Every structure is written in C-alpha cells, then in structure tokens.
Amino acid sequence: MKSYKDLNIYESAHRLAIVVHGLSMGLPKFELYEEGSQIRRSAKAVSIAIVEGYGRKRYKADFIRFLVYAQAECDETMEHLDFLFETRSFVDKEKYALLKNEYIKLSKQINRFIVWVEGYWNNFSAT
C-alpha cells in the first residue's frame, strides 16, 4: 500500500460520501440544514478518519483508533439514513435500501480491516 487511496474501505467510503452529499442536497428545505448537514458530515467523516489514520499508520494504536472512529461514523451515517427514511424526508425506498446495505457492507469491511491491522500490521508494515 502506497497510499490510503489503495484501501478498498477508503474507496467505498469516499464514493458513498459523494452519493450521500448529492442525495442530501435534494432533501426538503426544513431538513437540508438540520439532518442533511448531519448526514453529510458523518458520511464524509468516514473517509476522513481513514485518511487520518493512514497518516498515522506508523503507530499501530493510532491507526486502529482512527479506523474505529471511521466505523463509528459509518454507523452514525446509517442512523441518519434511518431517521430520514422513517420521517419520510427521504422517501425513495429503493435508494434508501441500497444505500443502507452499502453502509452495512462498509461497516463490516472496516471491522475486518481493524481485526487484520490488530493481528498483522507490524509484520506487514515492516516489509
């Protein structure tokens, strides 16, 4: 890995943040600056935490800490999606289900990467 951009979790998180940003801009005006702002920030924070953690990859504990932050932001984004769907601010059931499933998948991928870093990062980064 030469860059955080080589991480599949980064690619997915970044792509999903762009999708969420675009969808959030189409929310009703009363949600645009409240829940819309929250979901945009949490969605973007997933990839940002991955980038920041990768920048500290020399220190395994820091790397893991920021990956945990990324997973927490991923889960927060799912909660915002649920709020928007359940309050009928975001009414496209198909888009909601697709986005929710993508975030569930990303959360699992981040978790698996955390486990991998915990067990193998020192060996991997030393080569």
N, C-alpha and C positions, 0 to 999 in steps of 0.2 A: 504494500500500500504506500503510495507516494503522497497521497492527499486524502482529505476527508471525502472528496468527491468520488473516490474509488469505493466508498462504502455504500452497499445497497440500501441500508437504512437511511442514509443521507439522501440518496436519490429519491426514494419514496416519500420521505418527509417533506422535501423541498417541493416535489410535484404536487403533493396533496395540499400543501400550504397555498400554492398558486390557485388550485381549484377552489379551496375554501374562500380565499380572498375574493375571487370573482363571484362566487355564489352569494357571499355576504353583502356584496355591493347591490344586489338585487332585492335585498330584504325590504320590508315595509319601512317607511321613514322612522316610525316610532321604535324600530329595532335596530336600525342602521348604526346608531351611535351608542347603543347600550349593549345588547347581546352581540350585535355584529362586530363591534370593536373587541369584545372579549374573545370571540371565537377566532378573529383574525390574529390577535396577539398570541393566543395559546397555540394555534396551528403553526405560526412562524417560529415560536419558541422551541418546537420540537427539533427542527433542523439547526437552529442557532445553538442549542445545547450540545448537539452532536459535534458541530464545528468547534465550539469552545473546548469541549472535552478532548477532541482530537488534537487540538493545540497544546494540551497538557498531557499528551499520551506518554511522555517520558515518565510521568508519575502515575503509576497504575491506579492508585486510590483516587486521584483526581479524575482520571479518565472515567472510572466506574461511577464516581459521584455525578458527573455530568450526564452520563448515559442514563442514570436513574432519574435525573431531572427531565431528560428527554422523554422517558417513558411516562412520567407523571404528567407532563404537558400533553402527551398523546391521549392519555386517559381523560384529562380535563377537556380536551377538544371534543372527545366523544360525548361528554356530559353536556357541553354546549349544543352539540348537534341534537341530542335528545330533547333539550329544552326548546330549541327552535321548532322541532318537529311536533312535539306534544302540545305546544301553544299555538300551533297552526300558523306560525310565522313563515315556516318553510314547509310548503305543502306537497312538494313533489316526492311521493313515497318511493319511487324507483331510485331517484338520485340520493335520497336520504339513506336507503338501504345499501346502495353501492358504496357510498362514502363511509358509512358506519363500518361495513365489512372491511374496507381498505384500512381504516384506522385500527380495527381489531387485529388484522393481519400485521400491521406495522408494530403494534404494541408487543405482539408475540415475537416478532423478529428482533426487536430491541432487547427483549428479555433474553432470548437465546444468545444474542451477542454479548450481553453483560455476563452471562454464565461462561461463555467462551473466554472473554477477557479475564475473568477471575481465575480461570484454570490454566490458560495458555499464554497470556500476553507477554510475560517476561521471556519465555522461550522464543516466542515469535519475534518480538521487537529486538532481541539480541542478535538475530541473524541478518 
